[in-house]
Amino acid sequence: MAIAHKYGDHVDTDVIIPARYLASQDEKELASHCMEDIDKNFHAKVHEGDIMVAGLNFGCGSSREHAPVAIKASGISCVIAKSFARIFYRNAINIGLAILECPEAAEDISDGDEVSVNFDTGIITNKTKNKMYHAEPFPEFIKKMIDDGGLMASLKKARR
Amino acid sequence: MGMTMTQKILAKHAGMSEVHAGQLIQAKLDLVLGNDITTPVAINEFEAAGFDSVFDSGKVVLVMDHFVPNKDIKSATQCKQCRMFAKKFGIEHYCDVGTMGIEHALLPEQGLVAPGEAIIGADSHTCTYGAVNAFSTGVGSTDMGAAMSAGYTWFKVPAAIRVNVTGKKRRFVSGKDVILTLIGRIGVDGALYKSLEFSGEGLKELSMADRLTISNMAIEAGGKNGIFPVDDITREFLNGRVKREWTAYYPDEDAEYESVIEMNLDDIDCTVSYPHLPENARPAREGHDIKIDQIVIGSCTNGKIEDMKAAAEILKGKHLAEGVRGIIIPATMNIYRECMKLGYTDIFLDAGCVVSTPTCGPCLGGYMGILAEGERCVSTTNRNFVGRMGHIKSEVYLASPAVAAASGITGHITHPEEVM
């Protein structure tokens, strides 16, 4: 059961993972501080496979790849937002964190809703509200990159 | 359909005669940049992928600037990893304590960026080099790691917004006020995925320092890059710094812009962006109620010699208000030395400020000026997000060096006119 954790517009990389923790590259450590400046309980309440939902311009600010890494290592399986900041968007795909732009879903899903995502069709299902939303699914090569665990892992696999 | 400056540079580097907005292209890179926060992650990716060479040891630039001189064992370990990598691959431009500066001040100063070049950096403020007519943009560490090996990367060709600058700058108004005003108008996602391309007869009013500050903060409007055409001001700046040949790119007459924003400099006054977004721009004149605990003058946005001069002119013969801490950070070692030669350092010390060696330190809440709960800082940096400079209940007010200096003297947000 994937639960939605909902946030507002312009969630920036400084709140996703504050710079005071950037001297670490350890995924678990980064995850333990993920979102703590706007949601102290995030690390405790998030379960493997949960979904993050947000408004406009998600991931704005710094280019730190630690931000999508921290979200992914927290167990979040997909971020759904109205729009993403461009460096975050690129970083998320590169490190294998699924993200979907879907203003309708981002608006309608409430905190705590039970949500599932079909990456092949782009269909997002809200079981709590009994509703469906349509996001543009990723093209095959991006889907493969995310499945493989990111750009580098995908390149390595292709070379073998 | 004609192309924008950005599109022309990208087309050239993709080996194509024409590109259009939305197109995915692969482009050769003239420079790949990283710092002490992002490079270690890039090195890990680079090594995990099994790469055994960099595409050009003269075109990878590694600048240790965020947490140096190192603030703790972890940051020291990160720099050590970069140092060993630089040595192993013979990286020519590895800049460490003693030669480093804040990356986006250092690269233009050292002539490492030139018109028409395509540059990526694992730092969001890499967009700074648009000031010298380069296409430059921030990426993450994985992109950096791949590009260090490949020498090229993929881009989605951006659409563009044209910013038409007219009029004359008022006294005390600088590039910082222009960009904060622009972000205030279009919002922190007003240029999302797009280029901001500057044009107009008002550009002659904007010094290279103004332009570097404006391009630097294009990202704070969500922009992919922020770029200026080449003119006499650019040529004078490049003269003696850039020895290789370069090509200037201008937009085609019929270049396609999604929108045009008119910015009349006559209408722009000293501006402050209130917490917790750079778009919360308000007149400095209306900030009397905001009492402050600290000022920071420095960063990749405003640590240039012109910024030091603006601050020194205000602080000369004056002293910080009681209870206000002043932290001045010249952005490169050359600027640090110039401040001493020109007497600025004495002015700052006499005013009760401290002067640090170059570091990004306080801008991102690393060290060298962290704020406690409830404290407020007027800072010449670029972001005022929740917790950016310390405690989540601290506040950062973004402003120019002149406004920060004036505010330090009075102890509240102040227009420079009021203390001069």
Interface residues (C-beta under 8 A of the other chain):
Chain A: H10 D12 D14 V15 P18 A19 R20 L22 A23 S24 Q25 D37 I38 L56 N57 C60 G61 S62 S63 R64 E65 H66 S83 A85 R86 I87 R90 N91 N94 I95 G150 L151 M152 L155 K156
Chain B: I37 T38 P40 V41 N44 E45 A48 A49 G50 H66 F67 K71 D72 K74 S75 T77 Q78 G121 A122 D123 S124 T126 G138 V139 G140 S141 T142 D143 G145 A146 V188 D189 L192 Y193 I219 G222 K224 L277 L364 G365 G366 R383 F385 V386 G387 R388 I392
